């Protein structure tokens, strides 16, 4: 019972802190993408060519994305997944 409680608390902490960190990571990535888009636009390239290159990049990273989703599928087992989900909910509510 103690091991299950510890696993639950680990999942709770993981969910809470990962959502807190995720906001900053996503914000950093969006700022970099916006900076890149503005740089390309200032050079004289069209937004259509930028979107086309982003699509090609996304197709390139599809296998890694699938592997990440499989890893998360393995991770969502047992008390850790319940704690993780509750930690995410707490982090989103506590903003």
C-alpha positions in Angstrom: 0.0 0.0 0.0 2.9 2.3 0.8 4.5 1.7 -2.6 1.2 2.5 -4.4 0.9 5.7 -2.4 4.5 6.7 -3.3 3.8 6.0 -7.0 0.6 8.1 -6.8 2.5 11.0 -5.3 5.3 10.7 -7.9 2.7 10.9 -10.6 1.0 13.8 -9.0 4.3 15.7 -8.8 5.2 14.8 -12.3 1.9 16.0 -13.7 2.0 19.2 -11.7 5.5 20.3 -12.5 5.5 19.1 -16.1 2.5 21.4 -16.8 4.2 24.3 -15.1 7.3 23.8 -17.2 5.4 23.0 -20.3 4.0 26.5 -20.4 7.4 28.1 -20.6 8.7 25.6 -23.1 5.8 26.2 -25.4 6.2 29.9 -25.0 9.9 29.7 -25.9 9.2 27.6 -29.0 6.4 30.0 -30.2 8.7 33.0 -29.7 11.4 31.2 -31.8 8.9 30.3 -34.5 7.5 33.8 -34.6 11.1 35.2 -34.9 11.9 32.9 -37.7 8.7 33.7 -39.5 9.4 37.5 -39.2 13.0 36.9 -40.4 11.9 35.0 -43.5 9.2 37.6 -44.2 11.7 40.4 -43.9 14.0 38.8 -46.4 11.2 38.7 -48.9 10.0 35.1 -48.9 6.3 34.4 -48.9 4.4 33.0 -46.0 3.2 30.1 -48.3 6.8 28.9 -48.7 7.3 29.1 -45.0 4.2 27.0 -44.3 5.4 24.5 -47.0 8.7 24.1 -45.3 7.1 23.7 -41.9 4.9 20.9 -43.3 8.0 19.1 -44.6 9.7 19.5 -41.3 6.7 18.0 -39.5 6.6 15.1 -41.9 10.3 14.5 -41.0 9.6 14.3 -37.3 6.5 12.1 -37.5 8.4 8.9 -36.5 9.8 10.6 -33.4 6.3 11.9 -32.5 4.9 8.4 -32.8 7.6 7.0 -30.6 6.9 9.7 -28.0 3.2 8.9 -28.0 4.1 5.2 -27.5 6.3 6.1 -24.6 3.5 8.1 -23.0 1.2 5.1 -23.6 3.5 2.9 -21.6 3.8 5.6 -18.9 0.1 5.8 -18.3 -0.2 2.7 -16.3 -1.4 2.3 -12.7 -1.2 4.8 -9.9 1.4 7.0 -11.5 -0.9 7.7 -14.4 -3.8 8.6 -12.0 -1.5 10.9 -10.0 -0.1 12.4 -13.3 -3.6 13.2 -14.5 -4.6 14.7 -11.1 -1.4 16.7 -11.0 -2.1 18.2 -14.5 -5.6 19.1 -13.4 -4.3 20.7 -10.2 -1.7 22.7 -12.2 -4.2 23.9 -14.7 -6.7 24.9 -12.1 -4.1 26.6 -9.8 -2.8 28.9 -12.4 
